Amino acid sequence: MGLIAALPDIDKYDNSVFVMHEASEKLIPFHKHTKGQLSYVEGGIAYITIDNRTYVVPARHFFWIPQGLEHILQIGHSATVLRSLYFYAHDDFSDAFFSRLGIYPASELLIQMIKYTEIWDERHVTSMDENFEFLIALKKILPGTHKQPLPIILPVTQNKQMLRIVNYLENTIEEKHSLTSISKKFGLSERSLSRLFKTDMDISFLQYLKTLRIIKAIELLLNTNKSINEIADEVGYSSISSFSDTFREFTRSRPTDLRKVNVKTPK
């Protein structure tokens, strides 16, 4: 049973934890749960879209989606293993962590704890099951060990003029773009272009460009064998140190760290 087929069953029992480990590449359209979702991305990359914003989840990171939050989930590469736990929500009031969407680097402890839950794959686990306390402990450690979510968020636009601009940026990401050069390209003043980004997507032009470059770099790191120098150049950085520093600003890790991912398909 895959994740799409399992969607109707996730909320079947209020006080259970539903466990699903799956290797796949697919788009799961808008849906929501009465349970909170903890998912660890092992290899590859995943994307979550909520309220015209796309959140990017690289390998060796996990995300938490609070109960009742409608979202699209896209698993972006066939090597991606998504290990998901859908938790009972009756104690979510205990910490603000459980009420907000967040993406976090996964500690080695958390990774091993999540992998252990394969023993319950495709099952609802309740207090009647042996070692249910293990799942309770796993949920309880999340707020104390993961305080600051990563800022890998790319706004989405429906504005036709903005779509032309962001599509151009994406297709020419290797070029040395600036507010001045893009303003001239699209016949706008710098002030007008800056205002357009702020009013339509609530982000500055430079922050959007930095975010787009880092997302493209993550995709290339995970999906190609290109060197880090090649990737830095391909996403518009002439300095490898500047690229590495910006990458760390967004992900709290260096580009080389993603190359250390050891992908294993769940049994």
FENNOR-V523796 format. One record per helix or strand of 3 or more residues. SS is the DSSP state (H for helix, E for strand). FROM is the first residue (numbers start at 1). LEN is the number of residues. If there is no record, write none. Layout:
ss={SS:SS}
from={FROM:FROM}
len={LEN:LEN}
This chain:
ss={H:E:E:E:E:E:E:E:E:H:H:E:H:E:H:E:H:H:H:H:H:H:H}
from={3:17:27:36:45:53:61:71:81:92:96:102:108:123:132:153:160:179:190:205:228:240:255}
len={8:7:5:7:6:6:5:5:7:3:4:4:13:3:14:3:12:7:12:19:7:12:4}
